[in-house]
Amino acid sequence: MRKTTTIGGIVAAALTLAMGTAPASADSALALARPTGDRPVGTTSLYFKDTSRPDPWVPTVPYRELMASLFYPTASSDGPKKQFMSEAEAAALFEEAGLTDIDPTVMTTVRTDAVVDARPVGHHLPVVVLSPGFKRSRAELTSLSEDLASHGYVVVLVDHTYENVATTFPDGRVTGCEACGSYNLAFWRKLTQGRAADVSFVLDELTHSRWARLIDPHRIGMAGHSVGGSSTITTMVADPRVRAGIDIDGTTDVPLAAPGLSRPFMFMGRQNLYTPGTGVESDSWDRDWQRLTGWKRWLTVAGVVHSSFTDLGLVGEQLGLDFGAPTPAARGQAITAAYVRAFFDQHLRGRPAPLMSRPSADYPEVMFARASTPPDCPEVTGRR
């Protein structure tokens, strides 16, 4: 029987691989990738409280508290920029990874591009929900969020409380990882189902809030990294509002149950782990592939590691950490942004995306391991 600790183990290994190579001091001139769209990006932090259910990890808390970041197009790039990560969050991240030679305050100086509390521009825009990996905060997907927003999307980047090393709340509280411990199939099922409930609740709140005019409730997609990716399938099964989804480098420990899923879905992961038949983690994708009955793609990326799809790889490389990836972290981030955007352009906007139909000379690292477009499966279309 295959191990069910894969998701957590891979995430931890991605950072602990860097131990021993960290510099005693680090250059503070750190930066995320620049958004590639033509629209300035605004952002705001949102606090949610679900009183209909107790917290799944701390049952003595009779409600579920969540933090999320909203990214959206705005009119100007002038104004204070979003802090990438707080000192407390960075300290918890470094402690969990065993990195003791880097001052956590350096993570508070990382350059981002989103303007805090900027006035949003547009209405009825397509929405993408993003879910980070296990033990990771929402900060790890900031570049991807900014890039999508610069192309006219509203991005809802969710922190899943007690499932990462640090979540900071408006009143100054910082919660830790109560879910961390021993992992088995029951654990991963509880986690992915809990994330599905988190996402559905956040969507409920947003569509009945002052942000409702900004978003199009009929054009919602979701993507996630690691367990955030495997949770995307669970969320789509539970919530039909999520019209298309992507699993980025996340082993699906919990099988997709019959009758499966007919909405567009894409797997994208490391070539060495997820190539069908030879990748050591490809069996879970192969199992679920059979029950994905709509438009679907299975892409593999050569020369990358788990963190290459996130800002932890990008910032870590700038700090001098060696994650063992032949491909530079900036290239990994660019590949991720390009293919995620192309997928949602096609399935939420109805815009044909060449990157979704064939291999590209611009991205030779990306291979089409499998592809299927059923003739009786219409694409999700929407207003431009």
C-alpha positions as CSV (number, residue, x, y, z in Angstrom):
1,M,0.0,0.0,0.0
2,R,1.4,3.4,-0.9
3,K,2.2,5.9,1.9
4,T,-0.4,8.5,2.7
5,T,2.2,10.9,4.2
6,T,3.4,12.0,0.7
7,I,1.9,15.5,0.6
8,G,3.3,16.6,4.0
9,G,6.6,14.8,3.5
10,I,7.3,16.4,0.2
11,V,6.5,19.8,1.5
12,A,8.8,19.4,4.4
13,A,11.6,18.0,2.3
14,A,11.4,20.9,-0.1
15,L,12.6,23.3,2.6
16,T,14.8,21.0,4.7
17,L,16.8,20.2,1.5
18,A,18.1,23.7,1.9
19,M,19.5,23.2,5.3
20,G,23.3,23.5,5.4
21,T,23.4,25.9,2.4
22,A,21.7,28.9,4.1
23,P,24.0,31.9,4.4
24,A,24.8,33.4,7.7
25,S,23.4,36.7,6.5
26,A,21.1,37.4,3.6
27,D,20.6,40.1,1.1
28,S,17.4,41.9,1.9
29,A,16.8,43.0,-1.7
30,L,14.2,40.2,-2.3
31,A,11.4,40.4,-4.8
32,L,8.5,38.4,-6.1
33,A,7.9,38.0,-9.9
34,R,6.4,41.1,-11.6
35,P,2.8,40.6,-12.8
36,T,2.7,40.1,-16.6
37,G,-0.7,41.7,-17.2
38,D,-1.4,45.3,-18.1
39,R,-3.5,46.2,-15.1
40,P,-2.3,47.4,-11.7
41,V,-3.2,45.1,-8.8
42,G,-5.0,45.9,-5.6
43,T,-5.3,43.7,-2.6
44,T,-7.1,43.6,0.8
45,S,-7.2,41.2,3.7
46,L,-10.5,39.6,4.7
47,Y,-11.5,38.0,7.9
48,F,-14.3,35.4,8.0
49,K,-16.1,33.6,10.8
50,D,-18.2,30.6,10.2
51,T,-20.5,30.1,13.2
52,S,-22.3,27.1,11.7
53,R,-19.5,24.6,12.5
54,P,-16.7,24.2,15.1
55,D,-13.1,24.3,14.1
56,P,-12.2,20.8,12.8
57,W,-8.7,20.9,14.5
58,V,-9.6,22.6,17.8
59,P,-13.1,21.4,18.7
60,T,-13.2,23.7,21.7
61,V,-13.4,26.6,19.3
62,P,-17.2,26.6,18.4
63,Y,-16.6,28.4,15.0
64,R,-14.2,28.4,12.1
65,E,-12.1,31.5,11.6
66,L,-10.4,32.1,8.3
67,M,-8.2,34.7,6.7
68,A,-8.0,35.4,3.0
69,S,-6.4,37.9,0.7
70,L,-8.3,39.3,-2.2
71,F,-6.4,40.5,-5.3
72,Y,-8.1,42.4,-8.1
73,P,-7.5,45.0,-10.9
74,T,-7.2,48.6,-9.8
75,A,-6.5,51.9,-11.5
76,S,-3.0,52.8,-10.3
77,S,0.1,51.1,-8.9
78,D,0.7,54.0,-6.5
79,G,0.3,53.4,-2.8
80,P,1.6,51.1,-0.1
81,K,2.4,47.6,-1.2
82,K,1.3,44.4,0.5
83,Q,3.7,42.8,3.0
84,F,4.7,39.4,1.8
85,M,4.9,37.8,5.2
86,S,5.0,39.0,8.8
87,E,8.0,38.4,11.0
88,A,6.0,35.9,13.1
89,E,4.9,33.9,10.0
90,A,8.5,33.9,8.7
91,A,9.9,32.8,12.0
92,A,7.5,29.9,12.2
93,L,8.3,28.9,8.6
94,F,12.0,28.9,9.2
95,E,11.7,27.1,12.5
96,E,9.6,24.3,10.9
97,A,12.2,24.0,8.2
98,G,15.1,24.0,10.6
99,L,16.7,27.1,9.1
100,T,18.4,29.0,11.9
101,D,20.9,31.2,9.9
102,I,18.4,33.6,8.4
103,D,16.8,36.6,10.2
104,P,13.1,36.2,9.7
105,T,12.7,40.0,9.3
106,V,14.1,39.7,5.8
107,M,10.8,38.1,4.7
108,T,9.0,41.3,5.7
109,T,11.0,43.3,3.1
110,V,10.2,41.2,0.0
111,R,9.0,43.4,-2.8
112,T,5.4,42.8,-3.9
113,D,3.3,44.7,-6.5
114,A,-0.2,44.7,-5.0
115,V,-1.4,48.0,-3.6
116,V,-3.1,47.6,-0.2
117,D,-6.8,48.5,-0.1
118,A,-6.7,50.1,-3.5
119,R,-10.1,50.8,-5.2
120,P,-11.1,47.9,-7.4
121,V,-11.9,48.5,-11.1
122,G,-14.4,46.4,-13.1
123,H,-17.4,44.3,-12.3
124,H,-18.5,40.7,-12.8
125,L,-15.0,39.5,-13.2
126,P,-14.0,35.9,-13.3
127,V,-12.8,34.5,-9.9
128,V,-10.0,32.1,-9.0
129,V,-9.7,30.6,-5.6
130,L,-6.2,29.5,-4.6
131,S,-5.4,27.1,-1.8
132,P,-1.8,26.7,-0.5
133,G,0.1,23.6,0.6
134,F,-0.1,21.9,3.9
135,K,1.9,23.8,6.6
136,R,2.2,26.7,4.2
137,S,0.6,30.1,4.5
138,R,-1.2,31.9,1.7
139,A,1.9,34.0,1.2
140,E,3.4,31.2,-0.9
141,L,1.0,31.9,-3.8
142,T,1.3,35.7,-3.9
143,S,3.0,36.0,-7.2
144,L,0.5,33.8,-8.9
145,S,-2.4,35.8,-7.3
146,E,-0.9,39.1,-8.5
147,D,-0.3,37.8,-12.0
148,L,-3.9,36.6,-12.4
149,A,-5.3,39.9,-11.1
150,S,-3.1,41.8,-13.5
151,H,-4.9,40.0,-16.3
152,G,-8.4,40.9,-15.0
153,Y,-9.2,38.1,-12.5
154,V,-10.3,38.4,-8.9
155,V,-8.2,36.0,-6.8
156,V,-9.3,34.7,-3.4
157,L,-6.2,33.4,-1.7
158,V,-7.3,31.4,1.4
159,D,-5.4,30.6,4.6
160,H,-6.7,27.4,6.2
161,T,-6.4,28.0,9.9
162,Y,-4.4,25.5,12.1
163,E,-3.2,23.8,8.9
164,N,-0.1,26.0,8.5
165,V,2.7,27.0,10.8
166,A,1.3,30.5,11.3
167,T,-1.9,32.5,10.5
168,T,-2.2,36.1,11.6
169,F,-5.6,37.6,12.5
170,P,-6.6,41.2,12.7
171,D,-6.5,41.3,16.5
172,G,-2.8,40.2,16.4
173,R,-3.4,36.6,17.3
174,V,-1.1,34.1,15.5
175,T,-2.3,30.5,15.3
176,G,0.0,27.5,14.8
177,C,-0.4,24.2,13.1
178,E,-2.7,22.1,15.3
179,A,-3.3,19.7,12.4
180,C,0.4,18.8,12.2
181,G,1.2,15.4,13.6
182,S,0.6,11.9,12.3
183,Y,-0.9,11.4,8.9
184,N,-3.0,8.7,7.4
185,L,-5.8,8.4,4.8
186,A,-8.4,9.5,7.4
187,F,-6.3,12.6,8.1
188,W,-6.1,13.6,4.4
189,R,-9.8,13.0,3.9
190,K,-10.6,15.2,6.9
191,L,-8.2,17.9,5.6
192,T,-9.4,18.0,2.0
193,Q,-13.1,17.9,3.1
194,G,-12.4,20.7,5.6
195,R,-10.8,22.8,2.9
196,A,-13.8,22.3,0.6
197,A,-16.0,23.6,3.4
198,D,-13.7,26.6,3.9
199,V,-13.8,27.5,0.2
200,S,-17.6,27.1,0.0
201,F,-18.1,29.3,3.0
202,V,-15.8,32.0,1.7
203,L,-17.6,32.0,-1.6
204,D,-20.9,32.3,0.2
205,E,-19.7,35.3,2.1
206,L,-18.1,37.0,-0.9
207,T,-21.2,36.7,-3.1
208,H,-23.3,38.3,-0.4
209,S,-20.9,41.1,0.5
210,R,-19.8,44.5,-0.8
211,W,-17.5,42.6,-3.1
212,A,-20.4,40.9,-4.9
213,R,-20.6,43.4,-7.7
214,L,-16.9,42.8,-8.5
215,I,-17.2,39.1,-9.0
216,D,-19.1,36.9,-11.4
217,P,-20.6,34.0,-9.5
218,H,-21.0,32.0,-12.7
219,R,-17.3,32.1,-13.5
220,I,-15.5,30.6,-10.5
221,G,-12.4,28.4,-10.8
222,M,-10.0,27.0,-8.2
223,A,-6.3,25.9,-8.1
224,G,-4.1,24.8,-5.4
225,H,-0.5,23.7,-4.6
226,S,0.2,20.3,-3.0
227,V,-2.7,19.4,-0.7
228,G,-4.3,22.6,-1.9
229,G,-4.4,21.0,-5.4
230,S,-5.8,17.7,-4.2
231,S,-8.4,19.7,-2.2
232,T,-9.5,21.4,-5.4
233,I,-11.0,18.1,-6.6
234,T,-12.8,17.6,-3.3
235,T,-14.1,21.2,-3.5
236,M,-15.4,20.8,-7.0
237,V,-17.3,17.6,-6.1
238,A,-18.9,19.4,-3.1
239,D,-19.6,22.8,-4.8
240,P,-20.9,23.0,-8.4
241,R,-20.1,26.7,-8.4
242,V,-16.4,25.9,-9.0
243,R,-16.5,25.4,-12.8
244,A,-12.9,24.4,-13.4
245,G,-9.9,23.3,-11.4
246,I,-6.1,22.7,-11.3
247,D,-4.0,20.4,-9.0
248,I,-0.5,21.8,-8.9
249,D,1.9,19.1,-7.8
250,G,-0.4,17.5,-5.3
251,T,-0.8,13.7,-4.8
252,T,-4.4,12.9,-4.5
253,D,-4.3,10.5,-1.5
254,V,-8.1,10.6,-1.2
255,P,-9.6,8.8,-4.3
256,L,-12.1,10.6,-6.5
257,A,-15.3,8.7,-5.9
258,A,-17.8,7.6,-8.5
259,P,-19.4,9.0,-10.5
260,G,-16.4,11.3,-10.8
261,L,-16.1,14.9,-12.1
262,S,-17.3,16.1,-15.5
263,R,-16.0,19.7,-15.3
264,P,-12.6,20.8,-16.8
265,F,-9.6,19.8,-14.7
266,M,-5.9,19.9,-15.1
267,F,-3.0,18.1,-13.3
268,M,0.4,19.8,-13.5
269,G,3.4,18.5,-11.6
270,R,7.0,17.4,-11.6
271,Q,8.1,15.2,-14.4
272,N,10.1,12.9,-12.2
273,L,7.2,12.2,-9.8
274,Y,4.1,12.4,-12.0
275,T,5.0,11.0,-15.4
276,P,2.4,8.2,-16.1
277,G,3.8,4.8,-15.4
278,T,7.2,5.8,-14.2
279,G,6.6,8.7,-11.7
280,V,6.5,7.4,-8.2
281,E,3.4,9.5,-7.3
282,S,1.7,9.1,-10.7
283,D,-0.6,6.3,-9.6
284,S,-3.0,8.6,-7.7
285,W,-3.4,10.8,-10.7
286,D,-3.9,7.8,-13.0
287,R,-6.6,6.5,-10.7
288,D,-8.5,9.8,-10.6
289,W,-7.9,10.4,-14.3
290,Q,-10.2,7.6,-15.1
291,R,-13.0,9.4,-13.3
292,L,-12.4,12.8,-14.8
293,T,-15.0,12.6,-17.6
294,G,-14.8,16.1,-19.0
295,W,-12.1,18.2,-20.6
296,K,-8.8,17.2,-18.9
297,R,-5.0,17.7,-19.2
298,W,-2.1,16.0,-17.4
299,L,1.0,18.1,-17.8
300,T,4.5,17.4,-16.4
301,V,7.3,19.9,-15.9
302,A,11.0,18.9,-16.2
303,G,13.7,20.2,-14.0
304,V,11.6,21.5,-11.1
305,V,11.0,20.6,-7.5
306,H,7.9,21.0,-5.2
307,S,8.8,24.6,-4.2
308,S,9.4,25.7,-7.8
309,F,5.6,26.3,-8.3
310,T,5.5,28.7,-5.3
311,D,7.1,31.9,-4.0
312,L,9.0,29.9,-1.3
313,G,11.2,28.6,-4.1
314,L,11.5,32.0,-5.7
315,V,12.4,33.9,-2.5
316,G,14.4,31.0,-1.1
317,E,16.7,30.9,-4.1
318,Q,17.3,34.7,-3.7
319,L,18.3,34.0,-0.1
320,G,20.9,31.5,-1.4
321,L,19.1,28.3,-0.5
322,D,19.6,25.3,-2.8
323,F,16.4,23.3,-3.4
324,G,18.0,21.0,-5.9
325,A,16.1,22.2,-8.9
326,P,18.1,22.5,-12.2
327,T,15.5,25.0,-13.5
328,P,15.8,28.5,-11.9
329,A,12.9,29.3,-9.5
330,A,11.9,32.4,-11.6
331,R,11.4,30.1,-14.6
332,G,9.3,27.7,-12.5
333,Q,7.1,30.6,-11.4
334,A,6.7,31.8,-15.0
335,I,5.7,28.4,-16.2
336,T,3.1,28.1,-13.4
337,A,1.6,31.5,-14.0
338,A,1.4,31.0,-17.8
339,Y,-0.3,27.6,-17.7
340,V,-2.7,28.5,-14.8
341,R,-3.7,31.6,-16.6
342,A,-4.2,29.8,-20.0
343,F,-6.4,27.2,-18.3
344,F,-8.7,29.7,-16.7
345,D,-8.7,32.0,-19.8
346,Q,-10.1,29.0,-21.8
347,H,-12.5,27.7,-19.2
348,L,-13.8,30.8,-17.4
349,R,-13.5,33.3,-20.3
350,G,-14.1,31.0,-23.3
351,R,-10.9,32.2,-24.9
352,P,-9.0,29.5,-26.9
353,A,-5.6,29.0,-25.3
354,P,-2.9,27.5,-27.5
355,L,-1.0,26.4,-24.4
356,M,-3.9,24.1,-23.6
357,S,-4.0,22.4,-27.0
358,R,-0.4,21.5,-27.7
359,P,3.2,21.6,-26.5
360,S,4.9,25.0,-26.8
361,A,8.3,25.9,-28.0
362,D,8.2,28.8,-25.5
363,Y,7.9,26.3,-22.6
364,P,10.0,23.2,-23.7
365,E,10.0,22.0,-20.0
366,V,6.3,21.3,-20.2
367,M,5.1,18.0,-21.6
368,F,1.6,16.8,-22.3
369,A,1.6,13.4,-20.5
370,R,-2.1,12.9,-21.3
371,A,-4.9,15.0,-22.9
372,S,-8.6,14.4,-23.5
373,T,-11.3,16.7,-24.9
374,P,-14.6,14.8,-25.2
375,P,-16.6,15.9,-28.3
376,D,-19.8,16.1,-26.2
377,C,-18.2,18.2,-23.5
378,P,-18.6,21.9,-24.1
379,E,-16.1,24.4,-22.8
380,V,-17.1,26.7,-20.0
381,T,-17.7,30.0,-21.7
382,G,-18.3,33.5,-20.3
383,R,-18.2,37.2,-21.1
384,R,-14.8,38.6,-21.8
